[in-house]
Amino acid sequence: MKNTVCEVQVSNRLGLHARPAMMLVQEANRFASSIAIRKDRTTVDCRSILDLLTIAAPQGTTLQLIISGSDAEEAAAAITGIFDNKFGEE
């Protein structure tokens, strides 16, 4: 089982609100790996929109992706791509 940890930054103007959170949930559900997001000392499941919204991540926030499983590298590339694309908002 592979483990991948990487940092992403919330760079869209509105931050991690409901629509971007839903995009992350949908993408996370495509993979078998466990996908979590950590902000400071809080770690949440990337498959839960409510968990994602509780971390309150405005523009400029740095988050850690913690991915564990057989397709961890592919999941990391897909999730970081969503952040890099600013959730398609800009």
C-alpha positions in Angstrom: 0.0 0.0 0.0 1.4 3.4 -1.0 1.2 6.6 1.1 1.4 10.0 -0.4 1.5 13.3 1.4 1.6 16.6 -0.5 0.7 20.2 0.1 -1.9 22.2 -1.9 -3.0 25.8 -1.7 -6.5 27.2 -1.9 -5.9 29.8 -4.6 -9.4 30.6 -5.8 -10.9 33.9 -4.6 -13.8 32.4 -2.7 -11.9 29.7 -0.9 -13.1 26.2 -0.2 -16.9 26.7 -0.2 -19.7 24.3 -1.1 -19.1 23.9 -4.9 -15.3 23.2 -4.7 -15.9 20.9 -1.7 -18.4 18.9 -3.8 -15.8 18.7 -6.6 -13.3 17.2 -4.2 -15.8 14.7 -2.8 -16.7 13.6 -6.4 -13.1 13.2 -7.3 -12.2 11.4 -4.1 -15.0 8.9 -4.7 -13.3 7.8 -8.0 -10.4 6.2 -6.1 -10.0 3.3 -3.7 -7.4 5.1 -1.6 -8.2 6.8 1.7 -8.0 10.6 1.1 -7.8 13.0 3.9 -7.1 16.8 4.1 -5.3 18.4 7.0 -5.4 22.0 8.1 -3.3 22.8 11.1 -4.3 20.1 13.6 -7.6 19.1 12.0 -7.8 16.2 9.6 -11.0 15.6 7.6 -12.2 12.9 5.2 -12.2 14.2 1.6 -15.3 12.1 0.9 -17.4 14.2 3.3 -18.6 17.6 2.1 -19.6 18.6 5.7 -16.1 17.7 7.0 -14.5 19.7 4.2 -16.6 22.8 4.9 -15.8 22.6 8.7 -12.1 23.3 8.1 -12.8 26.9 6.8 -10.2 27.3 4.2 -10.2 30.8 2.6 -8.0 31.9 -0.3 -4.3 31.4 0.6 -4.8 28.5 3.0 -2.2 25.7 2.7 -3.6 22.2 3.2 -2.0 18.8 3.3 -3.4 15.9 1.3 -2.8 12.5 3.1 -3.6 9.7 0.7 -3.1 6.0 1.4 -3.9 3.1 -0.9 -3.1 1.3 -4.1 -4.0 4.2 -6.3 -2.6 7.0 -4.0 -0.3 8.5 -6.7 -3.2 8.8 -9.2 -5.5 10.2 -6.5 -2.9 12.8 -5.5 -2.4 13.9 -9.1 -6.2 14.3 -9.6 -6.9 16.1 -6.3 -3.9 18.5 -6.7 -5.0 19.2 -10.2 -8.4 20.5 -8.9 -6.6 22.8 -6.6 -4.2 23.9 -9.3 -7.1 24.7 -11.6 -8.6 26.9 -8.9 -11.7 24.7 -8.9 -12.5 26.0 -12.4 -13.6 29.3 -10.9 -11.0 31.7 -12.4 
